[in-house]
Amino acid sequence: QVQWVESGGGLVQPGGSLKLSCTTSGSIMRIGNMAWYRQPPGQEREMVASVSVAGSATTYADHAKGRFAISRDNAKNTMYLQMNNLKAEDTAIYYCNELNNPRKIEKWGQGTQVTVSS
C-alpha cells in the first residue's frame, strides 16, 4: 500500500509563502494524476490543485487560482505546492494523494499543518 509523506508546512504571516512537498513509498508515475487536498479545522477535506502524470496539465480550486502552483518532478518522485499570498483561511492540514473524490480515498498520510496568522 502506498505511504504518503507530506512536508513543508508551518506558521506563516498573512501574505507569506510556503512550499509543500509530497513523496511516496512507490513511484508517483505509477500513481498517475495527483492532487493536493486540505482540511480546514472543522471542515471536510477538499481538493486544492491537481497535476497530470507528465505535469503538463493542472487544475486549481477557485481559492487557489493565481496564488498556488502545483508541480511534480517524477525523477525525484516528488510533487510540490508553491503557496503565495497566504491568507488566514488557508489554515488547514494539507495532504497529497492520487486525484480522486477525497471521500473515496481510503489511505492518507499524516499531512502537513499550514497555519496563517499574524
Phi and psi in degrees as GROMACS dihedral restraints (atoms count N, CA, C in turn):
[ dihedral_restraints ]
;  ai    aj    ak    al  type     phi  dphi    fc
    3     4     5     6     1   -69.9    20    10
    4     5     6     7     1   135.2    20    10
    6     7     8     9     1  -105.0    20    10
    7     8     9    10     1   129.1    20    10
    9    10    11    12     1  -104.1    20    10
   10    11    12    13     1   137.0    20    10
   12    13    14    15     1  -131.6    20    10
   13    14    15    16     1   114.5    20    10
   15    16    17    18     1  -105.6    20    10
   16    17    18    19     1   146.2    20    10
   18    19    20    21     1  -152.1    20    10
   19    20    21    22     1   168.5    20    10
   21    22    23    24     1   104.7    20    10
   22    23    24    25     1    -4.5    20    10
   24    25    26    27     1   -72.2    20    10
   25    26    27    28     1   176.9    20    10
   27    28    29    30     1   164.8    20    10
   28    29    30    31     1  -170.1    20    10
   30    31    32    33     1   -98.1    20    10
   31    32    33    34     1   127.8    20    10
   33    34    35    36     1  -140.5    20    10
   34    35    36    37     1   149.7    20    10
   36    37    38    39     1   -78.4    20    10
   37    38    39    40     1   154.9    20    10
   39    40    41    42     1   -53.0    20    10
   40    41    42    43     1   137.0    20    10
   42    43    44    45     1    90.6    20    10
   43    44    45    46     1    -9.5    20    10
   45    46    47    48     1   -81.4    20    10
   46    47    48    49     1  -177.0    20    10
   48    49    50    51     1  -132.8    20    10
   49    50    51    52     1   153.0    20    10
   51    52    53    54     1  -144.6    20    10
   52    53    54    55     1   153.1    20    10
   54    55    56    57     1  -124.6    20    10
   55    56    57    58     1   117.1    20    10
   57    58    59    60     1   -92.2    20    10
   58    59    60    61     1   149.3    20    10
   60    61    62    63     1  -126.4    20    10
   61    62    63    64     1   150.7    20    10
   63    64    65    66     1  -139.6    20    10
   64    65    66    67     1   131.0    20    10
   66    67    68    69     1  -136.2    20    10
   67    68    69    70     1   167.0    20    10
   69    70    71    72     1  -134.4    20    10
   70    71    72    73     1   169.2    20    10
   72    73    74    75     1   -76.6    20    10
   73    74    75    76     1   -18.0    20    10
   75    76    77    78     1  -113.6    20    10
   76    77    78    79     1  -164.7    20    10
   78    79    80    81     1   -87.2    20    10
   79    80    81    82     1   127.0    20    10
   81    82    83    84     1   -69.7    20    10
   82    83    84    85     1   -21.0    20    10
   84    85    86    87     1   -67.1    20    10
   85    86    87    88     1   -36.1    20    10
   87    88    89    90     1   -70.0    20    10
   88    89    90    91     1   -28.5    20    10
   90    91    92    93     1   -69.3    20    10
   91    92    93    94     1   -36.4    20    10
   93    94    95    96     1    92.6    20    10
   94    95    96    97     1  -135.0    20    10
   96    97    98    99     1   -66.6    20    10
   97    98    99   100     1   136.7    20    10
   99   100   101   102     1  -128.9    20    10
  100   101   102   103     1   168.0    20    10
  102   103   104   105     1  -151.7    20    10
  103   104   105   106     1   158.6    20    10
  105   106   107   108     1  -101.3    20    10
  106   107   108   109     1   141.5    20    10
  108   109   110   111     1  -127.9    20    10
  109   110   111   112     1   163.8    20    10
  111   112   113   114     1  -145.1    20    10
  112   113   114   115     1   154.9    20    10
  114   115   116   117     1  -131.4    20    10
  115   116   117   118     1   101.2    20    10
  117   118   119   120     1   -68.3    20    10
  118   119   120   121     1   160.2    20    10
  120   121   122   123     1   -56.3    20    10
  121   122   123   124     1   127.1    20    10
  123   124   125   126     1    74.6    20    10
  124   125   126   127     1     8.5    20    10
  126   127   128   129     1  -121.8    20    10
  127   128   129   130     1   169.4    20    10
  129   130   131   132     1   -78.7    20    10
  130   131   132   133     1   159.3    20    10
  132   133   134   135     1   -70.2    20    10
  133   134   135   136     1   139.3    20    10
  135   136   137   138     1  -136.9    20    10
  136   137   138   139     1   154.5    20    10
  138   139   140   141     1   -78.7    20    10
  139   140   141   142     1   142.0    20    10
  141   142   143   144     1  -104.5    20    10
  142   143   144   145     1   -48.4    20    10
  144   145   146   147     1  -160.9    20    10
  145   146   147   148     1   155.1    20    10
  147   148   149   150     1  -133.8    20    10
  148   149   150   151     1   159.4    20    10
  150   151   152   153     1  -143.3    20    10
  151   152   153   154     1   140.1    20    10
  153   154   155   156     1   -73.6    20    10
  154   155   156   157     1   169.5    20    10
  156   157   158   159     1   -60.9    20    10
  157   158   159   160     1   -35.0    20    10
  159   160   161   162     1   -88.6    20    10
  160   161   162   163     1    -7.1    20    10
  162   163   164   165     1    84.6    20    10
  163   164   165   166     1     4.1    20    10
  165   166   167   168     1   -86.9    20    10
  166   167   168   169     1   -19.3    20    10
  168   169   170   171     1  -123.9    20    10
  169   170   171   172     1   132.4    20    10
  171   172   173   174     1  -133.2    20    10
  172   173   174   175     1   152.9    20    10
  174   175   176   177     1  -134.0    20    10
  175   176   177   178     1   154.6    20    10
  177   178   179   180     1  -137.3    20    10
  178   179   180   181     1   144.3    20    10
  180   181   182   183     1   -66.8    20    10
  181   182   183   184     1   155.3    20    10
  183   184   185   186     1   -55.6    20    10
  184   185   186   187     1   -37.8    20    10
  186   187   188   189     1   -70.9    20    10
  187   188   189   190     1   -15.2    20    10
  189   190   191   192     1  -100.5    20    10
  190   191   192   193     1   -17.1    20    10
  192   193   194   195     1   -60.3    20    10
  193   194   195   196     1   131.7    20    10
  195   196   197   198     1    83.1    20    10
  196   197   198   199     1   -11.3    20    10
  198   199   200   201     1  -118.7    20    10
  199   200   201   202     1   -33.8    20    10
  201   202   203   204     1  -108.8    20    10
  202   203   204   205     1   152.2    20    10
  204   205   206   207     1  -137.8    20    10
  205   206   207   208     1   122.8    20    10
  207   208   209   210     1   -98.4    20    10
  208   209   210   211     1   143.5    20    10
  210   211   212   213     1  -154.0    20    10
  211   212   213   214     1   168.9    20    10
  213   214   215   216     1  -146.8    20    10
  214   215   216   217     1   150.5    20    10
  216   217   218   219     1  -126.3    20    10
  217   218   219   220     1    97.1    20    10
  219   220   221   222     1   -64.3    20    10
  220   221   222   223     1   -30.0    20    10
  222   223   224   225     1   -66.0    20    10
  223   224   225   226     1   -31.5    20    10
  225   226   227   228     1   -96.7    20    10
  226   227   228   229     1     1.2    20    10
  228   229   230   231     1    55.9    20    10
  229   230   231   232     1    40.4    20    10
  231   232   233   234     1  -138.2    20    10
  232   233   234   235     1   141.1    20    10
  234   235   236   237     1  -114.7    20    10
  235   236   237   238     1   150.6    20    10
  237   238   239   240     1  -128.7    20    10
  238   239   240   241     1   159.1    20    10
  240   241   242   243     1  -139.1    20    10
  241   242   243   244     1   107.5    20    10
  243   244   245   246     1   -86.5    20    10
  244   245   246   247     1   122.1    20    10
  246   247   248   249     1  -118.2    20    10
  247   248   249   250     1   120.1    20    10
  249   250   251   252     1  -117.9    20    10
  250   251   252   253     1   162.5    20    10
  252   253   254   255     1    49.0    20    10
  253   254   255   256     1    50.9    20    10
  255   256   257   258     1   -66.6    20    10
  256   257   258   259     1   146.1    20    10
  258   259   260   261     1  -121.4    20    10
  259   260   261   262     1   161.8    20    10
  261   262   263   264     1   -56.4    20    10
  262   263   264   265     1   -35.3    20    10
  264   265   266   267     1   -73.0    20    10
  265   266   267   268     1    -5.7    20    10
  267   268   269   270     1   -82.3    20    10
  268   269   270   271     1    -7.1    20    10
  270   271   272   273     1   -59.4    20    10
  271   272   273   274     1   122.3    20    10
  273   274   275   276     1  -176.8    20    10
  274   275   276   277     1   170.6    20    10
  276   277   278   279     1   -92.2    20    10
  277   278   279   280     1   129.4    20    10
  279   280   281   282     1  -104.6    20    10
  280   281   282   283     1   134.2    20    10
  282   283   284   285     1  -126.5    20    10
  283   284   285   286     1   155.2    20    10
  285   286   287   288     1  -119.5    20    10
  286   287   288   289     1   154.8    20    10
  288   289   290   291     1  -172.3    20    10
  289   290   291   292     1  -179.7    20    10
  291   292   293   294     1   -65.1    20    10
  292   293   294   295     1   158.3    20    10
  294   295   296   297     1   -75.8    20    10
  295   296   297   298     1   118.6    20    10
  297   298   299   300     1  -169.6    20    10
  298   299   300   301     1   170.0    20    10
  300   301   302   303     1   -62.4    20    10
  301   302   303   304     1   121.6    20    10
  303   304   305   306     1   -59.1    20    10
  304   305   306   307     1   -24.0    20    10
  306   307   308   309     1   -71.0    20    10
  307   308   309   310     1   -19.1    20    10
  309   310   311   312     1   -95.0    20    10
  310   311   312   313     1    -6.9    20    10
  312   313   314   315     1   -87.0    20    10
  313   314   315   316     1   127.1    20    10
  315   316   317   318     1   -94.7    20    10
  316   317   318   319     1   -32.9    20    10
  318   319   320   321     1  -109.6    20    10
  319   320   321   322     1   122.1    20    10
  321   322   323   324     1  -125.2    20    10
  322   323   324   325     1   154.7    20    10
  324   325   326   327     1   -83.3    20    10
  325   326   327   328     1  -169.7    20    10
  327   328   329   330     1   -75.5    20    10
  328   329   330   331     1   -22.3    20    10
  330   331   332   333     1    78.6    20    10
  331   332   333   334     1   172.4    20    10
  333   334   335   336     1  -132.0    20    10
  334   335   336   337     1   130.9    20    10
  336   337   338   339     1   -80.6    20    10
  337   338   339   340     1   129.3    20    10
  339   340   341   342     1  -116.4    20    10
  340   341   342   343     1   123.3    20    10
  342   343   344   345     1  -124.2    20    10
  343   344   345   346     1   122.5    20    10
  345   346   347   348     1  -111.2    20    10
  346   347   348   349     1   112.0    20    10
  348   349   350   351     1  -158.6    20    10
  349   350   351   352     1   147.3    20    10
